Amino acid sequence: MVIQHNVKGYEAFTKLVEELESNADGQPIHVLFSGGKDETGASWCPYCVKAEPVVHDALPKAPEKSHFIHVDVGERAYWKDPNCPFRTDPRLKMVWVPTLMRWKTPLRIDSENVTKKNLVDMIFDEPIEQK
């Protein structure tokens, strides 16, 4: 079973991913970045709303004991700031939300592509390269 994590904000994400990198025993780490939600649970990002169920439906395809992190990037104004750390971190190079990636690999899809089941399935299905 995939081990799921939910975090809010850049600092919480970087702390968790660093922790997982040191303890994940080579298991892949998949990350979904999506727009923040208000007190009613509604996201400001319409593609994120459409992508979440597609991604969660595909999670069973991920390798056993792999990790999945759902990251809330915050409010729209914070995300849109060109100096937002999600945008400026060279490990992320994010332009769009939602973005789904396999951490530290080139496997990545973003924007409306995260609503396409076949593409999302490929992120989780892709064999893990041995180092």
LOVEX-188549 format. One record per residue (C-alpha): chain; residue number from 1; x, y, z; residue in three letters. Coordinates in steps of 0.25 Angstrom, whole numbers, padded with zeros to 4 digits, m for minus. Example, Ala and Ser with C-alpha at 12.3 -4.5 7.8 and 13.67 -1.06 7.14 Angstrom:
<nodes>
<node mol="A" seq="1" x="0049" y="m0018" z="0031" type="ALA"/>
<node mol="A" seq="2" x="0055" y="m0004" z="0029" type="SER"/>
</nodes>
This chain:
<nodes>
<node mol="A" seq="1" x="0000" y="0000" z="0000" type="MET"/>
<node mol="A" seq="2" x="0005" y="0014" z="m0003" type="VAL"/>
<node mol="A" seq="3" x="0008" y="0023" z="0009" type="ILE"/>
<node mol="A" seq="4" x="0001" y="0036" z="0008" type="GLN"/>
<node mol="A" seq="5" x="0005" y="0049" z="0013" type="HIS"/>
<node mol="A" seq="6" x="m0002" y="0063" z="0013" type="ASN"/>
<node mol="A" seq="7" x="0006" y="0076" z="0015" type="VAL"/>
<node mol="A" seq="8" x="0003" y="0090" z="0014" type="LYS"/>
<node mol="A" seq="9" x="0013" y="0100" z="0010" type="GLY"/>
<node mol="A" seq="10" x="0028" y="0100" z="0004" type="TYR"/>
<node mol="A" seq="11" x="0035" y="0098" z="0018" type="GLU"/>
<node mol="A" seq="12" x="0026" y="0086" z="0022" type="ALA"/>
<node mol="A" seq="13" x="0028" y="0080" z="0008" type="PHE"/>
<node mol="A" seq="14" x="0043" y="0081" z="0008" type="THR"/>
<node mol="A" seq="15" x="0045" y="0076" z="0022" type="LYS"/>
<node mol="A" seq="16" x="0036" y="0064" z="0019" type="LEU"/>
<node mol="A" seq="17" x="0043" y="0061" z="0006" type="VAL"/>
<node mol="A" seq="18" x="0057" y="0062" z="0012" type="GLU"/>
<node mol="A" seq="19" x="0052" y="0052" z="0023" type="GLU"/>
<node mol="A" seq="20" x="0047" y="0042" z="0013" type="LEU"/>
<node mol="A" seq="21" x="0059" y="0043" z="0004" type="GLU"/>
<node mol="A" seq="22" x="0067" y="0038" z="0016" type="SER"/>
<node mol="A" seq="23" x="0058" y="0027" z="0020" type="ASN"/>
<node mol="A" seq="24" x="0050" y="0023" z="0008" type="ALA"/>
<node mol="A" seq="25" x="0060" y="0011" z="0005" type="ASP"/>
<node mol="A" seq="26" x="0060" y="0014" z="m0010" type="GLY"/>
<node mol="A" seq="27" x="0044" y="0015" z="m0011" type="GLN"/>
<node mol="A" seq="28" x="0039" y="0025" z="m0021" type="PRO"/>
<node mol="A" seq="29" x="0033" y="0038" z="m0015" type="ILE"/>
<node mol="A" seq="30" x="0021" y="0043" z="m0024" type="HIS"/>
<node mol="A" seq="31" x="0017" y="0058" z="m0021" type="VAL"/>
<node mol="A" seq="32" x="0004" y="0065" z="m0025" type="LEU"/>
<node mol="A" seq="33" x="0005" y="0080" z="m0024" type="PHE"/>
<node mol="A" seq="34" x="m0009" y="0087" z="m0024" type="SER"/>
<node mol="A" seq="35" x="m0015" y="0100" z="m0020" type="GLY"/>
<node mol="A" seq="36" x="m0019" y="0103" z="m0006" type="GLY"/>
<node mol="A" seq="37" x="m0033" y="0101" z="m0001" type="LYS"/>
<node mol="A" seq="38" x="m0042" y="0110" z="0007" type="ASP"/>
<node mol="A" seq="39" x="m0050" y="0107" z="0020" type="GLU"/>
<node mol="A" seq="40" x="m0061" y="0099" z="0012" type="THR"/>
<node mol="A" seq="41" x="m0050" y="0090" z="0005" type="GLY"/>
<node mol="A" seq="42" x="m0051" y="0097" z="m0009" type="ALA"/>
<node mol="A" seq="43" x="m0038" y="0100" z="m0016" type="SER"/>
<node mol="A" seq="44" x="m0036" y="0113" z="m0024" type="TRP"/>
<node mol="A" seq="45" x="m0030" y="0104" z="m0035" type="CYS"/>
<node mol="A" seq="46" x="m0041" y="0098" z="m0044" type="PRO"/>
<node mol="A" seq="47" x="m0031" y="0088" z="m0051" type="TYR"/>
<node mol="A" seq="48" x="m0027" y="0083" z="m0037" type="CYS"/>
<node mol="A" seq="49" x="m0041" y="0080" z="m0033" type="VAL"/>
<node mol="A" seq="50" x="m0042" y="0071" z="m0046" type="LYS"/>
<node mol="A" seq="51" x="m0028" y="0065" z="m0044" type="ALA"/>
<node mol="A" seq="52" x="m0030" y="0061" z="m0029" type="GLU"/>
<node mol="A" seq="53" x="m0039" y="0049" z="m0032" type="PRO"/>
<node mol="A" seq="54" x="m0032" y="0044" z="m0044" type="VAL"/>
<node mol="A" seq="55" x="m0019" y="0044" z="m0036" type="VAL"/>
<node mol="A" seq="56" x="m0025" y="0037" z="m0024" type="HIS"/>
<node mol="A" seq="57" x="m0031" y="0027" z="m0033" type="ASP"/>
<node mol="A" seq="58" x="m0017" y="0024" z="m0039" type="ALA"/>
<node mol="A" seq="59" x="m0010" y="0022" z="m0026" type="LEU"/>
<node mol="A" seq="60" x="m0012" y="0007" z="m0025" type="PRO"/>
<node mol="A" seq="61" x="m0003" y="0006" z="m0038" type="LYS"/>
<node mol="A" seq="62" x="0008" y="0012" z="m0030" type="ALA"/>
<node mol="A" seq="63" x="0019" y="0002" z="m0025" type="PRO"/>
<node mol="A" seq="64" x="0016" y="m0004" z="m0011" type="GLU"/>
<node mol="A" seq="65" x="0022" y="0004" z="0000" type="LYS"/>
<node mol="A" seq="66" x="0025" y="0016" z="m0009" type="SER"/>
<node mol="A" seq="67" x="0021" y="0030" z="m0003" type="HIS"/>
<node mol="A" seq="68" x="0011" y="0040" z="m0008" type="PHE"/>
<node mol="A" seq="69" x="0011" y="0054" z="m0004" type="ILE"/>
<node mol="A" seq="70" x="0000" y="0064" z="m0006" type="HIS"/>
<node mol="A" seq="71" x="0005" y="0078" z="m0005" type="VAL"/>
<node mol="A" seq="72" x="m0004" y="0090" z="m0003" type="ASP"/>
<node mol="A" seq="73" x="0004" y="0101" z="m0009" type="VAL"/>
<node mol="A" seq="74" x="m0005" y="0112" z="m0002" type="GLY"/>
<node mol="A" seq="75" x="m0014" y="0123" z="m0007" type="GLU"/>
<node mol="A" seq="76" x="m0015" y="0128" z="m0021" type="ARG"/>
<node mol="A" seq="77" x="m0007" y="0141" z="m0018" type="ALA"/>
<node mol="A" seq="78" x="0004" y="0134" z="m0012" type="TYR"/>
<node mol="A" seq="79" x="0005" y="0124" z="m0023" type="TRP"/>
<node mol="A" seq="80" x="0005" y="0135" z="m0034" type="LYS"/>
<node mol="A" seq="81" x="0016" y="0142" z="m0028" type="ASP"/>
<node mol="A" seq="82" x="0028" y="0140" z="m0037" type="PRO"/>
<node mol="A" seq="83" x="0037" y="0139" z="m0024" type="ASN"/>
<node mol="A" seq="84" x="0028" y="0128" z="m0018" type="CYS"/>
<node mol="A" seq="85" x="0038" y="0117" z="m0014" type="PRO"/>
<node mol="A" seq="86" x="0031" y="0106" z="m0021" type="PHE"/>
<node mol="A" seq="87" x="0034" y="0114" z="m0034" type="ARG"/>
<node mol="A" seq="88" x="0048" y="0117" z="m0030" type="THR"/>
<node mol="A" seq="89" x="0053" y="0104" z="m0024" type="ASP"/>
<node mol="A" seq="90" x="0062" y="0098" z="m0035" type="PRO"/>
<node mol="A" seq="91" x="0058" y="0084" z="m0031" type="ARG"/>
<node mol="A" seq="92" x="0043" y="0088" z="m0034" type="LEU"/>
<node mol="A" seq="93" x="0043" y="0098" z="m0046" type="LYS"/>
<node mol="A" seq="94" x="0028" y="0099" z="m0045" type="MET"/>
<node mol="A" seq="95" x="0020" y="0107" z="m0054" type="VAL"/>
<node mol="A" seq="96" x="0006" y="0101" z="m0052" type="TRP"/>
<node mol="A" seq="97" x="m0003" y="0095" z="m0042" type="VAL"/>
<node mol="A" seq="98" x="m0006" y="0084" z="m0042" type="PRO"/>
<node mol="A" seq="99" x="0007" y="0077" z="m0044" type="THR"/>
<node mol="A" seq="100" x="0009" y="0062" z="m0042" type="LEU"/>
<node mol="A" seq="101" x="0023" y="0057" z="m0042" type="MET"/>
<node mol="A" seq="102" x="0032" y="0046" z="m0037" type="ARG"/>
<node mol="A" seq="103" x="0042" y="0052" z="m0029" type="TRP"/>
<node mol="A" seq="104" x="0057" y="0053" z="m0034" type="LYS"/>
<node mol="A" seq="105" x="0053" y="0048" z="m0048" type="THR"/>
<node mol="A" seq="106" x="0048" y="0054" z="m0061" type="PRO"/>
<node mol="A" seq="107" x="0034" y="0048" z="m0059" type="LEU"/>
<node mol="A" seq="108" x="0025" y="0060" z="m0058" type="ARG"/>
<node mol="A" seq="109" x="0012" y="0065" z="m0063" type="ILE"/>
<node mol="A" seq="110" x="0005" y="0078" z="m0060" type="ASP"/>
<node mol="A" seq="111" x="m0007" y="0087" z="m0063" type="SER"/>
<node mol="A" seq="112" x="m0019" y="0080" z="m0069" type="GLU"/>
<node mol="A" seq="113" x="m0011" y="0068" z="m0073" type="ASN"/>
<node mol="A" seq="114" x="m0012" y="0063" z="m0058" type="VAL"/>
<node mol="A" seq="115" x="m0027" y="0061" z="m0061" type="THR"/>
<node mol="A" seq="116" x="m0024" y="0051" z="m0072" type="LYS"/>
<node mol="A" seq="117" x="m0024" y="0037" z="m0066" type="LYS"/>
<node mol="A" seq="118" x="m0015" y="0030" z="m0076" type="ASN"/>
<node mol="A" seq="119" x="m0004" y="0041" z="m0073" type="LEU"/>
<node mol="A" seq="120" x="m0006" y="0040" z="m0058" type="VAL"/>
<node mol="A" seq="121" x="m0005" y="0025" z="m0059" type="ASP"/>
<node mol="A" seq="122" x="0008" y="0025" z="m0066" type="MET"/>
<node mol="A" seq="123" x="0014" y="0033" z="m0055" type="ILE"/>
<node mol="A" seq="124" x="0011" y="0022" z="m0045" type="PHE"/>
<node mol="A" seq="125" x="0013" y="0011" z="m0054" type="ASP"/>
<node mol="A" seq="126" x="0027" y="0015" z="m0060" type="GLU"/>
<node mol="A" seq="127" x="0037" y="0005" z="m0055" type="PRO"/>
<node mol="A" seq="128" x="0047" y="0009" z="m0045" type="ILE"/>
<node mol="A" seq="129" x="0061" y="0011" z="m0051" type="GLU"/>
<node mol="A" seq="130" x="0072" y="0004" z="m0043" type="GLN"/>
<node mol="A" seq="131" x="0084" y="0013" z="m0039" type="LYS"/>
</nodes>
